[in-house]
């Protein structure tokens, strides 16, 4: 899915399920190709692995620098898993699904 | 920085941005390159953050250039606390929009990397902070944290390069700090792309005391001092102490100031020391070095000048008591704020710290004369060369402020007087040597001027005594076998006195003899005269009698002829022929 409203916070999925809810935030910088890739990737991963139990918010830090400071964002894109604890940050365009899943504690670390 | 200093720096060439840090602006000949990035590297605890912080704070307060501090290691709160210890009110500066502090936390444990990324988050935050206060200066402390927090070195390098060129394009003067690496300036080789100016800080421990050193390794398009300069972090921030102010251009005042001992002034061309000169007073134990220094200080205070007396051996109380015993009461001057007595134990701090103490005292107290008594106590703190360099800088400091400085130096009794004390005697303008003159089983104090640049001075060795009223130089007494001192001198004096008395007596005696002779002569003359007078008298009487008789005879003849009615006799009394 292409982010249509990246000018501000945009909630793309708010469906609830009885399982553990994942609160995710993806910080991107405008409509760069890297940002687009990251948004596509996270949506695909969430759709496949967290169907119905996630809350993803996409934040454009170019629009909201204060939010970048608040969330201690250094790199972009950065995906933050606020819940369930522990807090995790995944930086990059999220192109490696296995690593993203490991980062979200959905799978064990795929390190060889 | 004073206006005349600024003039020294070339106008053409690259533009510079004054740091306001004591000494650093001198070494860098005007500050850091404006609108460019300067790398400050060094091992942990060498003072990188302090330097960076001071650069920002002074920029904001002294040059009206707001600054952004991006702290990778400390939180804003920690920074505020650290800054407070240097007397900087960080929250206040932030509130007045002079400064902005952003703590950027990079915690590897909670970060996973997945694919391609950039440091846009940092850029965005930096830009927002710069915009918010109109910053002209930026500090990134320390970028090494980024490398420890993020794994992809290639991305980091590329992004940092982009960051620095971005800062440059904005015309921001940046200070970037980085950890020193093995065999490299920085662990990550950042110096390769932040290349306009590189400052290396170091931190060494020698003889159990630590020294901080600063060196400008590289400065594109500018001259700079290349030495390692000691620097200190004190309560008033960081100060770099250039060995000398790079240029040897002190003014040389011709004004003279008394030494406090009038007869010593006479020895120094009649007027005493030059103002702003350095004086070395060397001598063995108990030769009266401190007493001489006390005289000097007292004279200055009496002229109403401020004096700084640094004792490295005795407490201030002891100094005052000891000086009172020779009639010098320093207490009133201390009370009037003219004299600052300061006792420092050399071993407590490093040479550099001591130098800073002196430096700061000079700045705050602004003395006209100063005394370090004795300077030789600092020798234990470093090698000969280090102490020499400290003294050089000390002399440089006093000369640039036109303070007249007296340094006493302890020499052991058997060392040659010319044996260079602390290796600095050549830097001194005047060298007074105090010596114990041992002869005839006693010790006396002698003083002479070994050298005194730029003035005629006496070559005489003078003896002096410490009296209740201070140092008194005695008359020169040269006997048949050289200078006489002490009791030999007294014996000679007594002997001469005796001789003189005798001479006088003899003269008196001769005088009375002469008088007597004259009296005798006069008596004889008188008696002879009376004898003569007597004789004269009787002779005269005889003559008279004879005359009388003659007359009577003649008269008798006249009477007779009258009676005989004889011829008239012609004449009187004469008979006929």
Interface residues (C-beta under 8 A of the other chain):
Chain A: X27 X29 X34 X37 X38 X61 X62 X65 X66 X68 X69 X72 X73 X74 X75 X76 X77 X78 X86 X87 X88 X89 X90 X91 X92 X93 X94 X95 X96 X99 X100 X102 X103
Chain B: X102 X104 X105 X106 X110 X111 X112 X113 X114 X115 X116 X117 X118 X119 X120 X121 X122 X124 X125 X127 X128 X146 X149 X150
